[in-house]
Amino acid sequence: MLVRIALAAAPENGTARPLEEDRARSVGLSGAEIDAARAGHSFDIQEAAAIRLARAIRHGDRDAIQPLLEAASRLGLSNAQLAEITALALHD
């Protein structure tokens, strides 16, 4: 899950993006899964919630962050996972 979140949260014009794509391929993500993550989507409901949260944090969408945190928590993501997602989203 964290590889997809890192891909989704990577700055579009940053140097981290190609590194995240290489990492995603190395753990077996398909091209469709990589494209979905880059577009902010996932085929898994928990991952989709995590990706939406990471992108809101990355883009500083303060109005969306709390509702997305609550939704991710309701879907079963732990506080530790939410902290990891936040750290990934804030990492440059």
C-alpha positions in Angstrom: 0.0 0.0 0.0 2.8 2.5 0.9 4.4 2.2 -2.5 1.1 3.3 -4.2 0.6 6.1 -1.7 4.1 7.3 -2.3 3.5 7.3 -6.1 0.3 9.2 -5.7 1.8 11.8 -3.4 5.0 12.3 -5.3 5.3 15.8 -6.7 4.5 15.7 -10.4 7.6 17.6 -11.4 10.0 16.2 -8.8 12.8 13.8 -9.0 11.1 11.4 -6.6 8.5 10.4 -9.2 10.8 8.1 -11.4 12.3 6.6 -8.3 8.8 5.8 -6.9 7.8 4.2 -10.3 11.0 2.0 -10.3 10.2 1.0 -6.7 6.6 0.2 -7.7 7.7 -2.0 -10.5 10.2 -3.8 -8.3 7.5 -4.9 -5.9 5.4 -6.2 -8.8 2.9 -3.4 -9.6 1.5 -3.5 -13.1 1.5 -0.5 -15.4 -2.2 -0.1 -14.8 -1.7 0.0 -11.1 1.1 2.5 -11.4 -1.0 4.7 -13.7 -4.0 4.5 -11.3 -1.8 5.5 -8.4 -0.3 8.4 -10.3 -3.9 9.5 -11.1 -4.9 9.2 -7.4 -6.8 6.0 -7.6 -6.5 2.4 -6.5 -8.4 -0.8 -7.1 -8.5 -1.4 -3.4 -10.9 0.7 -1.2 -8.5 1.2 1.7 -5.7 2.2 -0.6 -8.0 4.5 -2.5 -8.9 6.2 0.8 -5.2 6.4 1.8 -4.3 7.9 -1.6 -7.0 10.5 -1.4 -5.8 11.5 2.0 -2.2 11.7 1.0 -3.0 13.9 -2.0 -5.1 16.2 0.2 -2.2 16.5 2.6 0.3 17.0 -0.2 -1.8 19.8 -1.8 -2.6 21.4 1.5 -6.4 20.9 1.1 -7.2 21.6 4.8 -10.9 21.3 4.4 -10.6 17.8 3.0 -8.0 16.3 5.4 -10.1 15.7 8.5 -13.1 14.1 6.6 -10.6 11.9 4.7 -8.8 10.9 7.9 -12.2 9.9 9.4 -13.1 8.0 6.3 -9.8 6.1 6.2 -10.2 5.3 9.9 -13.7 3.9 9.3 -12.3 1.7 6.5 -9.9 0.2 9.0 -6.6 2.1 8.6 -4.9 2.3 12.0 -3.4 5.4 13.6 0.0 4.1 12.7 -0.9 3.7 9.1 -2.4 7.2 9.0 0.8 8.6 10.5 2.8 6.8 7.8 0.5 8.2 5.1 0.9 11.7 6.5 4.7 11.3 6.6 4.8 10.1 3.0 2.6 12.9 1.8 4.8 15.6 3.6 8.0 14.1 2.3 9.6 16.0 -0.6 
